[in-house]
Amino acid sequence: MNVREAALEPASDAQASFLEQGPSLVERAAKTAAAAAADADDVDRDARFPHKAFEVAREQKLLGVMIPIEFGGFGASIYDVTDICYMLGRACASTAMIYAMHQTKVACVTRHGHGIPWMETMMRRVARDQWLLASSTTEGQNGGNIRASAAAVDQAGDTVSLVRDATVISYGAEADGLVTIARRATDAAASDQVLLALAKDDYSLKRTLGWETLGMRGTCSTGFELKVDCPADRVFPESYDKIHAQTMTPFAHLCWSSAWAGIAAAAVTRAQAFVRKAARGAGGQMPPAAAHFTAAKMSLAKLRALIAANVDAFARNEHDERALSSLDFQSSITLLKVQASELAVETVMHAMRTTGLSGYRNDGEFTMGRHLRDVLSSPIMINNDRILANAATSTLMSGVPTSLRD
């Protein structure tokens, strides 16, 4: 059936029973993480999409966990999704980042698509068919400035078209659908944007750039010329600035940070195994760099606490538009990305210094090379310098707390 004409039935009794009686989300995530870990080195070496991990993720219905139950999903919370990102990050950074980006797009559809027939159909397809949604936010020379678009939507009657120089579309060739931003119309300002949720037959991709990178190699974040020709109902009625503040930024930064924390945790686990083995071999005497292991544990604890505090803040206010738009929340959730990425890099570096040459090598049980290369992407994925520069004015306007619990 053509997806433009698809109209799926609500979740059946059998589906509801499956949701109630099936494995827990933790068990589903653990099976997916095991598949991701087994394939992680090959995914990294060959810079290929983690097919095995996502085969299992689909079997475990993990791609649709956040879809509301009435549309066939699990109705998972932000706590569930960030925990899955963390678990996958410990196994394979590329798998975790793909999953994090997918869930960010799913969040946009679920939180802003209710009552819109096409968006509700997409929810059902993600839940039933385990559609993987890619993201196209980077464009031309704009880099990570997703609040300004060059390409514009051109509407003619009930259809819209768009041609976009998408210099990065992570896993675009593997996705079943795509969520992208554009100027509202050809005469609109760069910041007057809309969001589009597209099925695979709504667009075409022509590869323009490759993906030969230091880390995150399995995300396959190649560049494409994106051409869209689709019904006008693919465009969200709400303006993008509202979606960006209430959903896109919170989910992206929380899910990305959780994936990076998973990478850091995997490095700390290897460092711990190294210290234990070295101590056993030395009659209980700790190796010289054991102090770096303590620093790695402390840094990881700070990272996890930072993410947990921001997840709590979002969960408390996720349906309160005023709270989500407040200066304090927007500053906190924006700067989370900067702080988490820096702490993740710091943690992995301490872990590597714990293991010394054993971690520096690529051919031993304590190798840290993949973890370090992957986590180094975090400060430059929407560059921290750009975020700090953009946040300067708002942080000056925000008051300084007068007590520890303000």
Salt bridges, closest charged atoms under 4 A:
ASP39 OD1 - ARG48 NH2 2.76
ASP41 OD1 - ARG370 NE 3.02
ASP42 OD1 - ARG45 NH1 2.78
ASP44 OD2 - ARG373 NH2 2.66
ASP46 OD1 - ARG45 NE 3.20
ASP46 OD2 - ARG48 NE 3.99
ASP129 OD2 - ARG125 NE 2.50
ASP129 OD1 - ARG128 NE 2.79
GLU139 OE1 - ARG164 NH2 3.78
GLU174 OE2 - HIS51 NE2 3.98
ASP176 OD2 - ARG58 NH2 2.90
ASP192 OD1 - ARG184 NE 3.07
ASP202 OD1 - ARG4 NE 2.92
ASP202 OD2 - ARG234 NE 3.00
GLU212 OE2 - ARG217 NH1 2.89
GLU225 OE1 - LYS227 NZ 3.95
ASP233 OD1 - ARG234 NH1 2.85
GLU238 OE1 - HIS112 ND1 2.55
GLU238 OE2 - LYS242 NZ 3.02
GLU318 OE1 - ARG111 NH1 3.93
GLU321 OE1 - LYS242 NZ 3.44
ASP363 OD2 - ARG361 NH2 2.72
GLU365 OE2 - LYS277 NZ 2.70
